[in-house]
Amino acid sequence: MAWSIVGVAVVLYIFIWLLLQTRVLLAPVVVSTALIYLLNPIVTRMARHKIPRIAGTFIGFLLLIGGLTLLGFLVFPSISAQAAELTENFPEIYADSAAQIEDIIDSFGFNAELWTYEELEAFFNDPENQDQIFNAAFDRLGAFTSGVLEAILVFFLAPVIAFYILIDLPSVREQAEGLIPISQRDEVVHVSRQLGTAVGGFLRGQLLVALIVGVLTSFGFWIIGLDFWLIIGMIAGFLNIIPFVGPWVGGALGVMVGLVTGSVTTAAWAAFVAFGVQQIDNNFVSPTVLRATVRLHPAVVILVLILGGALGGLWGVLLAVPVTASIKIIAGHLWRTRVLAQSWEEASEALIAEGPYEPMVPRRRKAAGTVGGVAGAAATPSQGGDTATRPEPPSASVAPPPIRDTPPATPDAAPEPGTSEDRPVSG
């Protein structure tokens, strides 16, 4: 067990070191991985209906591009009109915001005078100040060039990488499995499937949740008559890709816009809308959409988001939760199977949140007449067999049933209606 933990730690250290050395490739790799997780279910489903993977990949990308294009046609006119209105009314909005900030500071006994819009405009129009701004921007030209290169890599390379991997994904998976020693292959494949279930479910689900939150926030702000409702709603939806961030940011922007352009009543209604959207997301949308994911406490999520932002900026924040979930699955599997002597399935059930999804390994049949539904059926090699033994190859004899404290099922016990005996075992 100790050597297993040391090995995992060494692999993680090498992975992080290589990630830092090749940081420029992080963005296209992350985006292409997200595209693969997003489109692979569609491509795989079409492949089961005898459609070649190359054709299914083309269709998947066409559906994605068509959906994004349709969304752009639907929202672009309203966004363009609201952006033009924001640009036209910005001097008035800035003056009202500065006055309210000064009033808040004065209420605490401090004296503050913020620049007026005319003073701010004169500062940026001053040639001397423009030279200073240009020099500061020139000093950061390297970072800007790196950002432009990263954006080009993401825009062009990520879809190409995702396209080719989606076509050859089954063969890539087989070749990767062939590199694993036979004695450890079943277990590594099992853990990798758990990782795919959790991380893929999180990525696809979080995108859908972000879309739903953006629509609900925009619709709520439109009902209360808030200015720039679509822009704020889209910002809230986009930032909801990061857990817990979208509704709070959308609510804060809604309250600020309500105070500046409307009244205290509008700001209060904006806060109510944001709170309602957050409650709907936490209690209905996320539990339904994120059906199979890793159990992470909200405090842990917040801490890893802060740590990810400190280490990797925006990409660190986006990767914080999936990476933490992956580490928990690997470390939790090793701990539960090596130290607690649990089976693979028991470790998976403890780590992956239960939901209406197909299990990655066959479940044991529940024989009638046992206490708590514990079966005496023998475990298959894919389940890890007995908790005290290693899985044997398919040609070997079946492992004996695990020792339980409950009495075994009687042979003549009839299964109750609706139990697992009445339906086929899911693969």
CORRAWO-V583621 format. One record per run of one state. SS is the DSSP state (@ for helix, = for strand, . for the rest). FROM is the first residue (numbers start at 0). TO is the last residue. If there is no record, write none. Layout:
ss->SS from->FROM to->TO
ss->SS from->FROM to->TO
This chain:
ss->. from->0 to->0
ss->@ from->1 to->20
ss->. from->21 to->21
ss->@ from->22 to->47
ss->. from->48 to->51
ss->@ from->52 to->106
ss->. from->107 to->115
ss->@ from->116 to->124
ss->. from->125 to->125
ss->@ from->126 to->138
ss->. from->139 to->139
ss->@ from->140 to->166
ss->. from->167 to->167
ss->@ from->168 to->177
ss->. from->178 to->180
ss->@ from->181 to->222
ss->. from->223 to->227
ss->@ from->228 to->238
ss->. from->239 to->244
ss->@ from->245 to->260
ss->. from->261 to->262
ss->@ from->263 to->288
ss->. from->289 to->292
ss->= from->293 to->293
ss->. from->294 to->296
ss->@ from->297 to->338
ss->. from->339 to->342
ss->@ from->343 to->350
ss->= from->351 to->351
ss->. from->352 to->369
ss->@ from->370 to->372
ss->. from->373 to->379
ss->@ from->380 to->382
ss->. from->383 to->418
ss->@ from->419 to->421
ss->. from->422 to->426
